Amino acid sequence: MLGEHIALRGGYVGQAALNEADRQPDYLYSYSYGAGLNFKMGDRPLSFDWAGTHMGEFFDDNQQVSLKIAF
């Protein structure tokens, strides 16, 4: 089944300012996204994950990649 092998991710970080004076117009983080694959190479499980975080107007998006091989 395809749902056992693929995962999609998304998220959002916002501000919980109690009043408008506490709100930061240049808040660094906003949304995140990613995907993952799980499969087997022979009898060994493998997983590959990729994720990104939008870093606002100051930086390029932050990217993370991981590969896991079980022994």
N, C-alpha and C positions, 0 to 999 in steps of 0.2 A: 504494500500500500504506500502511496506517495507521501502521505502525512507522517509516516514513521521516519522518513528520510530527509525531509526539508522543513526548516523552521524560518519564519519571517518575524522580525521584531521591529517595534517602533515605540517611541516614547516622547514625552514632552516635559520639560522643566519650566515652570513659570514662577512668577513672584506672588507671594501671599502678603503683599503690603496692606496693612490695615487702613492706611489713608494715602491719598495721592502724594503727599509730601515725602513719604518714605519710598515711593516707587523709583526705581533706577531706569532711566531711559536707555542706557547702554548696557543692560544686563547681558552677561557673557554667553550663557547657555540658552538653548531653546529646544530644538528637537534632536532626536537620535534615531538611528535606523540600523538594520543589520539583517543578516541571513546566516543560516547554518545548514550544513549537509552532514548526514550520518550514513555511513555505508561500511561494507566489509571488504577487506583485501584478503582473500582466502578465508581463514577463520578468525582473523584479527579485526576488531572494530576500529574504525577510523572516524574522526569527526573534524570538520573544517568549519571555522566560524569567522565571520567578518562583521565588524560593527563600525559605525561612524557617529560622530557627535558634531553638530553644527556649532561653531565657536563664535558666532556673531560677526560683526563687521571688522574685527581686529585681526583675526587669524584665519587661515584655511581650515577646513574641516579636519578634525582629529580622527585618524583611522587606526583600527586595531585588527590584527589577523592572528588566528591561532590554529594549530594543527595538533591533534591528539591521536596517538597510536597506542593502543592497549597491548601489553605483552602478557 
